[in-house]
Amino acid sequence: MKQLQPRTGTSLGFSERAERVLAYLVPVLSGAFLLAVEKNRSVRRHAWQSIIVFVPIFVIWLLLSGLAGLFGQIWIIGGLLGLLIGLVATLVKWIGIALWVLLMVIAFMVDVVFIQPKKRY
């Protein structure tokens, strides 16, 4: 007797919609994992977008936080500069969180990708 299996169109067996959202769950790690194992084109595009969007945000946040900590150790002027850089780092962090939620919601609702790597011919 033949067993009926749901048609998902993905390598992992989840629905395509679920895997598109999973590409953003742990922003860079889940995107890299799905890029490595998934064959579905739509899921791979979302995995690429996750990596392309969140790696620069993380690097910028990390650099700004380090600079804020470094300048924060300097008396008066450095403290003010450290506070300013720390505020910018916090802004970058909140922009990243807002993008994270927005991209997961968009991936759940429709299959739209805003950023893609260049195609190689």
N, C-alpha and C positions, 0 to 999 in steps of 0.2 A: 504494500500500500504506500502510495506516495504522500509524503508529509507536505502540508502547505506551509510555506514560509512567507512572511510579509515581504513585499518588494520594497526595499528601502533605497536602492541605488547607491549605497555607501559600503565601504569595505568593512567598517566596524559593526554594521548591523543596526545602527541607530537610524532614526529618520534624518533626512537631509537637513531639515530645519533645526533639529536638536544639535547636530554636529556643527552647523554654522554658528550657533550660539556658543557651543563648547570651544570654538576657536578663540573666543575672547575670555573664557572663564578665568584662566590664569594667564594674563595677556601674552607674554612672550613664550612661555613654556608650552602651553596648550597649542598655540599656533605652530610652533616648531614640531611638536609631536604629530599633529594632524597633517602637517606638510610632509612629514616623513612617511606616514603609513597610509594616508587616505588617497584614493584614486579619483574620487568624485571632483570634477572640475570646480563646481560652485564652492564646495567646502575648502578646497585648496586656495581659491581666490580670497576667501575670508581669512584663512590662515596667514596668507601673505600680508593681507592688510593689517592683521593684528601685529605682526612682526614689524612692518614698516612704520606703523603709527606709534607703537608703544616703546620700541627700543630708543628712538631719539628723545621721547618724553622722559624716560627713565634716566638716560645719560645726562640730559640737561638738569633734571631735578637733583641728581647725585652731585654734579659739579657745583651747582648753586648752593646746595646744603653744605658741602665741604668748604666752599669759600666763605659762607656765612659763619661757620664755626671757626675758621681760621681768622677772619677779620674780627670776630667777636672777642678774641683774646687780646686784641690791641685796645689800649685805654682811650676813651672819649671818641675821637673821630672814627677809629676802627670799630668801636661798638655801634655807632650810628650807621656806619656803612654795613656792618654785619647784620644789623636789624633790617636795613633796606633790602639787602640781598636775601635775607631769610624770608621776608615778605614776598619777594618775587618767587622764591622757591616754593612757598606755600601756594601761591597762585598757580604755578605750573602743576603742582600736585593735584589741586582741585580741578584744573582743566583736564588732566589725565583721568581723574575719576569720572567726571561728567562725560568725557568721550567714551570711556569704558562702558558705562550704563547705556548711553545713546547707541553705540555700535551693537551691543547685545540686543537691544529692543529692535533696531532696524533689521538685524540678521534674523530675528524671530519672525518679524512681520513680512518682509519682502527680501528677495535676493538681489540686493543692490550693493555694489562695491564701489567705493569712491577712489581708492588708491590701488593701483596694480603695478607689478614690476613690468619693465619693458619686455616685449616679446623678442625672442632670439630666433632669427631665421637661418 
